[in-house]
Amino acid sequence: MFLRFIALTLFRPPPRSALRPRASGGGPLLDPDELLLFKERRVVRVAPRAVEILLVLVQHRDRVVEKQELLNRVWGRPEANPEGVEEGNIARHIHDLRNVLGDTRQAARFIVNVHGRGYQFVAQVTERIVDKEPLGRAPKPIVGQPDEVASPGAGRPQPSDALPKAEVANERGGGQPQERPRSPDLDSGLESQVPTTTLETTASRHVEVPRVSAILSAVTLVALVILAITLWIGSCGLAIVMFCLSAIPVLLVYPQLRAKTYGRAFVAFFFLAAMAYIPSAWTMPEVAATVINMRTLGAALAYPFVTGLRFIPVFVLVLGYWVTLGMYDDAGFRRHRGLSMAYALLGLSFLFITCVAEIWAMRDYVIWSAALPGSWTILICDGVVLSANCLLLVVSYKAFDREAVTSYTGLFACCGLVYFVIAGPAVLIDHQNNLINRHYLDRRRPEAYVVSNPDAIRDLGRLGERGPNATIGPDLESLLRDPEFAQALRTKKFYKQNFDEPFQVSDKAVIFGYKIETRPQREPLFITIRFPQELAEALRFQLVETDQ
């Protein structure tokens, strides 16, 4: 049911109301000669550039108009942007036009943003002669503010100034407006002699947004299903491979997703999960090879994801804001100063929380104070990870700090480079932590436990008489029958290795280890065992002291 919900949410066709405007009694009027936009018989205060953009979109409404083409047609420079004009100027004018025309994020009635390409005008357009006599005029259009009705005698052109009288339809006399086919001269720009254009809102034609390919949708869904299966069975190596392979169809399917915000949320969640899981799960086979019964009682599903987040705190913020800005039509920080301040504060907070978690929860301060082997490696790698996150915070802030964010290509390319810088040190940090647990568990976790159940051996025997147990693997079963282990239960101190206890849902377990004798000049060695909860409760591990 969950996978079916994902498929229906991400890959179903959008509601028709989101693709075309709903019927209404008339629409705005566009005067291409004087570059004026009327709504409810009043001139709308909007920038002339915005009206020019609207005119170009209306003239080429049969297709998607790319952003560079808009720059060339409206600003008149085919080779370069004049006066430092950026694509953000287009996004700002489009935003103002949508506000004036009444477009919303849920229903694009007039202008649709085709992600990665440009814009398309989607309402039906009727080109006809309109009597301009009762229309108001505004000598100085201003962006975004509704206009008052101008004085009746202020500079009104006559209705047939630019057209033969035979083409004039007398609307006031009750005649029907004469439909006029689009002239080829419309493509020549703003000098065309055309009647006032009525932007009707009774359109029935569909937007030419690329539809999701059925094959691509199926491939993406199959890849996600296989990924979910590999995560469920605990195959870390195969899951890493599937994350990498699944990223390809996810990237391909994203530009064609209908719901912009939900599509971004899906992509952001996928890549955050992948970036957190890969470095943390990379060293999980080491843990499975050194901890007895680990292959039978694997790590909790959420464990590698949560522990991997400590390496990518700023990535969480960047992708979270990418989703958030999609709800604001990609308006940048300069138009939403509150988002700017919140971004800076959240970024610094994430970095601080990550440092505290690494030092306190991961016991890095104990490793450094005890000068354990590998402590300098961990310190240097932590510094690289922290520095890379700080760099990404600065770069991402600059990428968002503009009027409108028209492209995220550069930002995401930077995120990819920073992640590759982080991934290696992150894997090395976990590798060193595993080595320290293997050889210096008592110095990293000095809290000592003993088995307090006097009938421990008999309890273990009764447990073995029950037959095969799903929580006891062959390696642990063999150890339970070893007389040396039975002696260790009576005489040895055990040290707890914190692992995935906060994330366990079923098959709860705990890891304890005890030191075995080695040659004098060799590193100490610990036997670590993943005890099922039932077995641990039978043994009754009791805290007795803290080794100094």
N, C-alpha and C positions, 0 to 999 in steps of 0.2 A: 504493500500500500504506500509506503514512503517513497519508493522509487517511482511509482505511478504518479504520485503527487508532484515529484520533481519534473517528470516528463510533461505533465499537463501544464504546470506553471511556466516552464521555460520555453517549451517548444510548441505550445498551442497557438493558433492564429489569434491576433489581438481582436478585441471587440470592435465591431464596425464603427461604433461611436468614436473610437480613438483614431480611426483612419479617415473619416470624412465628417464634415460638419453636419449637425442636425438641422432639420428644416426650421426655417424661421421666416417671418414676413419681411423679406428684403435684407439688404446688407449695406456695407459702407460704399462710398463712391470715391473713385480715384480719377482726378483730372490730370492726364499726362502732359497737357500743354503747360499748365501753370504749376505742376508738381504740388498739388494740394490734395489732401485726403479729407473727405467729409464723412461724418457719422451722425445720423439723425438730423440731416440738413445743416449741420454745423461744421465749420472747419476745425479739424483736430490739430492741436499744437504738437507737432512732431518735426524733428530735424529734416531739412531738405534731403540730406544724404539718405535718411531712412526711407523717404518717399521714393527716391531714385532706386534704392535697393528693391523696394516693393514693386516698382514698375518693371524692373528687369525680371523679377520672379514671375510676375503676371504674364509678361510677354513670352516667357519660356516655361510656362507652367506644365508643358507636356513632358518635362524631364527634370532631373535633378541638376541644379545650377551649382557648380563647384565654387568654393570660396575664392580661388584665384581668379576665376572668371568674373565674379562680382567685383573684385578689386580692379580688374582691368576695365570693366564696363562703367563702373560708377566713378572711380578716381581717374580713369583715362590713361593709365600707363601700362602697356602690355608687357613690359620687361621687368620693371621694378616698382616697388611701392613708393609713391611720392610722399614727401613730407613725413617719412617714417611711419606711414600707415601700416597697421598690423591687422591680422585677422581678428584680434580682439575688438577692433572698431566695428567690424561686421557683426560680431556676436552681441555687442552692446546695442546696435541699432535694431537687430532682430528681436532682442529682448523688449525694446521699447515698442516695436510694432506689435508684438504679441500682446503686450499689455493694452495697447490701444484697441486692437481688434477683438480682444476678449478671449484669446487662446489661453488654455491652461495646460499643465503637465499631463493631466489625465485625458484631455481631449484636444488634439491639435486640429482645430477647425479650419485654419487658414495656412499656417506655415509649419512645415515639419522639418526637423533637423535629421538628416540622413547621416548617421554616425560615420565619420571618416571620409565623407564625400562633400557634402554641402547642404543646400536647402532646396525645398520644393514647395511651391504654392499649390494647395490642394483643393481650394474651393472653386466652384463653378463660376466662370466669368462671363457676363453678358455685356458685350460692347454695344452701346446705344447712345442716342442723343438725349441729353437730359437738360431741361430748362434750368439754367443757372441763375435766373432772376431771383428766386427766393432763397438762394444759398448764401450763407454768410461768408465773409472774407476776413482773413487775419493777415495784416501786413507783416507781422514778425512771428513766425511759428516758433514755438518753444517746445523742447522735448518733454513728452510725458504728461503735460497738463491739459485738461479739457478746456476748450475755448468757449467764450461767450459769443452770442450772435452779434456780428458786426453791424454797423449802421447800414440801413437799407441802400444808400446811394453810393457806397464806397466801391468804386472800380469794378463793376461787374461786366464781364463781356457778354455780348449777345449770344443767344443759343446757337446761331448758325454762322458765327464769325468765320469758322475755318472749314465749313463743309457745304456742299451744294444743298440747296433747299429741298431737293427731291429726297434727300436722305434723312430729313428731320421728321421725327414722329411727335406729334403734339400730345404730350402726356396730359396736359391740363384739359385738353378737349376730350379726353376719354379714349384716345387712340391707343392701341397696343404698341409697346416699344418694338421697333424694328430690329430683328436680329441681323447682325452684320458679321460676315465671316472675317476671320483674322486676316489682316493684310500682310503680305510679305514685307512691307515697309516697316513693320514693327521691329524687325531684327536690326534695323539700322540705328536704333538708339532713341534718344529723346526728341529728335527733330521731326518725327513722324506726325502727320496730321491725322489724329484719331479722335473719335468722340470720347466723351467722358465714360469711363469704364465702371460698370456696376459690379461689385464683388458680391455675388449672390451667395447665400449660405444654404442653398438647397442642393448642394452637389451630391452626386451619386457615384462619381468616378473614384477609383481607389488610388492611393498613393503608391508610387513606384518604389517602394522600399524592398530591397532584396529579401526574398522569403527564405526561410531556413530550409536548406536542402534536406530531404528525407533521409538520404544516405548519411549525410554528416550528422544529423540528429541521432540516427541509429548507432553510428560509430561512437559518438560521444557517450550515449547512454550505456552501451556495452562496456566501454572502457571504465566508466564510473562503477558499474556493477562488479566488474572483475576487481577493481581497486578495493571496493568495499569487502569483497570476499577475502582478499589477501590480508586486509587489516583484521578481519574477524578471526582468521585462523592463526594470526600472529607471525606470518612469514615476512620478516622485516626486509630482507633483500628483494623479494619479489614486489613488495609494496613500494619500495623506492623506485624500482624500474617502472611500475605502473603509474606512479605519480609523474614521472618524467614523460612517459608516453601519452598519458591522458592530457597533459598540458597542451599538446598540439591541437587536438580537436576542440578543446575548450577555447583556445585562442581563436581558432577559425570560426567557431560558432558564435562567439560574443558579438561581433559587429552586426549580426543578423537577428539578435534577440530583440523582441518587440518592447518589452518593459525595460526601460533604461535603468531605473533604480534597482529593480530586482535582478536584472542582468548583471549590473556591476556588483551587487552584493554577492551573487553566486560566484563570480570570477574572483572577487577579493577573498572570499572564504576559502575557495579552492587553493589559491596560491599561498595564502597564509598557512593553511594546513600543510601544504607541501614543504614550504620553507622551514616550518617548525619541526616537521617530522623527520626530514632527511638527515640532518646532522645528529639528532638525538638517537634515531634508530640505527645509524651507521655502526655504532659500537655495541648494539644490543647482542649480536652474536658472541662478543667477548664475554658478556655477562652470562649468557646461556652456557658457554663452555667452562666457566669457572665456578658457577653456583650449582650445587647439586639440586636436582628436582626442578630446575628452572625451565627445562624443555617441557615438562608436564604442566607446571603452573606458570604460564607465561605472564609477562607484564600486563597490567591493566591497559585497556585500549587507549585511554586518554593520556597515559603517562608520557609517551614520547612527544605528544603534541604540546602538552603543558610545559614540560621541561625545556623543549626547544624554543618556546617563546622568549626565554630569557636572552637569547642571542639576537632577536629581531624586534625589540620594542618599538623602534621608530617605523619599521615596516607596517606594524599594526596601525599606527597613527596615519601614515601616508595613505594606505588603502582605505581606511575608515573615512578620511576626508575626501578621497576620490568618490566614494559612494555618496557622501553628504553633498558635495558640490553638484552632483547629478540632479539633486532635488532642487537646486537653485539655478538650473540652466547653465551650469559651469561658470557662474559669476565668481570672480576672484576676490581676494582679500580686500582690495581697494574699494569694493562695493559693499563688503560686509566686514567691517573692522572688528566686530565681535568675534567672528570666526578666526580672525588673525590672532587676536590676543589669546583666545582659547587654545589655538594650535601651539603657540609658543609655551604656554603654561603646561599643557598636557605633555608636550614633548619633554620638557625638563622633568616633569613628574615621573614619566615612564622611565627615563634614564635613572633617576634617583631610586625608584622602587626596584629596578633591576639590579643596581649595585648593592642595595641592602640585601636583596634575596640571595645574590651570589655570595656575599660575604658571610651572611648569617645562616641561611638555610643550607647552603652547600658546605658550610664549615671551612671556607677558604682561610679565615683568620687563624684557625687551628693549624692548618697546613703550613701557613707562613711562619707562625710563631714557633712551631716545632721544627722548622727547617727540614721538612721531609723531602726526599728525592722527588724531583718534578715540580717543586713549589715555584721555582723561577719560570719554568715553562708555562705553568698555569697563569702566573702573574702577567707575563708578556702577552700571552694569548688573550687574556681578559682586556688588557690595554688596547690591543688591536680591534677587538670586537666593539669596545666602547667608543673608540675614536671613529670607527667606520659609521657607527650609528649617529654620532654627533655630526659628522660630515653630511650624512643623508638628511638630517634634520635641517641643516642650513640650506642645502640645495633644494629640498622640497619646499621650504618656506619661500624661497625666491621664485620657484616655479608657480606657486599659488598666489604670490603677491603681485597681482595685475588686475586690470579691469575685468577681463574674462579669459578663462583658460581655453584656448582653442585647440590645443594639441597636448597630449600627455606622452608622446613618443620619447622625447628627451628625458623626461622624469623617470619613466619606466626603464629606459636603457641604463640610466644611472643606478636605479634600484637593482637591476641585474648585475651590474659590475660590483656594486657594494656587497651584494649577497655572496658572490663568488669569493670576494676577499674575506668575508666572515666565515664561510662554510669550513674552510681548512682549519683555522684556529679553533672553531667550535668542536669539530671532531677530535682534535688533539686534546682539548680540555677534558672531554668525557673519557678519552683513553687514559689520561694521567689519573683521573679520579678512580677508574677501575683498577689501575695498578696499585694505587695507595690502599684501596679497600682489600686488595689481595694480599698485601704484605704488611700494612701498618694500620689495620683496622682498630686495634686497641689504642693507638695514639690519636687517630682521628675521631673515634667515638669511645672515649675512655670510660663510659658507664658500663660496669661489669654486672653480669647476671649469673645465677647458678640455677640448676634444676632442683627445685625444692620438693618434688614428689618422691617420697621414699620408695614407692612402688613403681617407679618409672619403667624399669625393665619389664615388669609384669604387664603393665599397661601397653607397652609396645608389643609384647607377645600377643595379647588379646586383639590388638589392632590388626596384626598380621594374620590371625586366625579367621578374620572375616572374609578373606579372599581378596580378589583384585579390587583395588581402590582407584577411582579416577583421579584422585589428587596425589597419589603416591606413584612416582615413576620407578622404572627398574633400577636406576642408580640409587635412589633413596631407599628402596626396598632392600637392596644389597647392603647398604650401609647400616640399616637397622639390625641386620643379622651379624654384623661384625662385632666380635667381643671387644676389640679396642675402642670402638665407638661407645659401647655400653660402659666401659671403664671411664671414658672421657665425660660421659654424662654425670658420673658421680664425682669426678675430681677436677674437671676443667672449668675455667671461667669462660663464659660466652659473652660476645659483644654484638650488639644489634646493629645491623646495617640498614639504615633508612632507605626505603625504595619507593614503592608505589602505594603504600597503605592508604593515603587520603583519597585515592582514585579507584579503589577496588569496589566493585559492585557485587560480584559473585566469586566463588572460589577464593575466598580471602586467605591470605598467607602472610608470613613474616620471615625475615632472613636473620639468622644468627650464625656467628662464626666462632671458632675456637682455634687457638694457635697450636701447631704441631712442632715437634722438635726437628731442627735442621742442623746442618753442620755449622760450626762456630763462625766461619767466615762468609757464610751465605746469608742472604736476606731472610728474615722470618717469613713464614708462610701460614696462611689461615685457611682452614676448611670451612667454607660457607655453605649453609644449607637453607633451602626455602621450605620451611615447615608449613604444612596445611594448618589452618586455624584449630581444627580439632586436635591435631597432634600436639601443637604448641600448648593448648590448654591442658592436655593430659600431662605434659611434662612440667607445667607450672614454672615458667621462668620468672625468677624474682630478682629485682635489682638489689644488690648488696653493697656496692661501693663504687666510687669513681677513682680510677687509677690516675695517678699523677705522673 
